[in-house]
């Protein structure tokens, strides 16, 4: 059995929660699953905006932030990062990791990515060869969202 508190995640906030309780921006461990060969897959929610509060991220904001997270986690955690996915409700993103579920590692890496975004001159992979909607990006919007998330870093684990 995987103990989320040993990984630095508040155990009471793991799994699916009543969306009326959620806070943002915040991160929470959604699940941790051990495979037959012993590998552990971790699913983490990065909630950027409050659900059902008419504060949704635009398609462009989500798309551009997704690209930065994909590039950043792939570069900084190449052995552990699996994927990033957009929440259909447009309030955040899902992050997937293998064999690395420590909150401190995932959050510190996120902070580095968000800080790096402030110095970026372009959205990663925002070209016709690497993106299916390559014109739908905004560096300025992504940087603004990154600042919004960073401003609440002290509260990232207070997800509900």
ChimeraX attribute file (.defattr): number of C-alpha atoms within 10 A of each C-alpha:
attribute: neighborCount
match mode: 1-to-1
recipient: residues
	/A:1	6
	/A:2	11
	/A:3	11
	/A:4	19
	/A:5	13
	/A:6	12
	/A:7	16
	/A:8	15
	/A:9	20
	/A:10	17
	/A:11	14
	/A:12	10
	/A:13	18
	/A:14	18
	/A:15	14
	/A:16	10
	/A:17	13
	/A:18	7
	/A:19	11
	/A:20	11
	/A:21	10
	/A:22	18
	/A:23	19
	/A:24	22
	/A:25	23
	/A:26	24
	/A:27	28
	/A:28	25
	/A:29	27
	/A:30	18
	/A:31	18
	/A:32	22
	/A:33	15
	/A:34	14
	/A:35	9
	/A:36	7
	/A:37	6
	/A:38	9
	/A:39	12
	/A:40	17
	/A:41	20
	/A:42	22
	/A:43	21
	/A:44	23
	/A:45	22
	/A:46	26
	/A:47	23
	/A:48	24
	/A:49	23
	/A:50	20
	/A:51	19
	/A:52	11
	/A:53	9
	/A:54	9
	/A:55	12
	/A:56	17
	/A:57	17
	/A:58	12
	/A:59	12
	/A:60	17
	/A:61	22
	/A:62	25
	/A:63	21
	/A:64	27
	/A:65	26
	/A:66	23
	/A:67	18
	/A:68	24
	/A:69	22
	/A:70	20
	/A:71	17
	/A:72	21
	/A:73	24
	/A:74	15
	/A:75	12
	/A:76	14
	/A:77	15
	/A:78	12
	/A:79	13
	/A:80	17
	/A:81	22
	/A:82	17
	/A:83	16
	/A:84	21
	/A:85	16
	/A:86	17
	/A:87	14
	/A:88	8
	/A:89	12
	/A:90	19
	/A:91	23
	/A:92	26
	/A:93	21
	/A:94	19
	/A:95	24
	/A:96	21
	/A:97	22
	/A:98	18
	/A:99	16
	/A:100	18
	/A:101	24
	/A:102	16
	/A:103	21
	/A:104	12
	/A:105	14
	/A:106	18
	/A:107	17
	/A:108	12
	/A:109	17
	/A:110	21
	/A:111	16
	/A:112	14
	/A:113	20
	/A:114	25
	/A:115	15
	/A:116	14
	/A:117	25
	/A:118	15
	/A:119	9
	/A:120	14
	/A:121	9
	/A:122	14
	/A:123	22
	/A:124	21
	/A:125	15
	/A:126	20
	/A:127	13
	/A:128	10
	/A:129	8
	/A:130	10
	/A:131	13
	/A:132	10
	/A:133	12
	/A:134	15
	/A:135	11
	/A:136	14
	/A:137	22
	/A:138	18
	/A:139	20
	/A:140	17
	/A:141	17
	/A:142	24
	/A:143	23
	/A:144	16
	/A:145	20
	/A:146	23
	/A:147	16
	/A:148	16
	/A:149	22
	/A:150	18
	/A:151	12
	/A:152	12
	/A:153	18
	/A:154	9
	/A:155	15
	/A:156	20
	/A:157	20
	/A:158	17
	/A:159	21
	/A:160	16
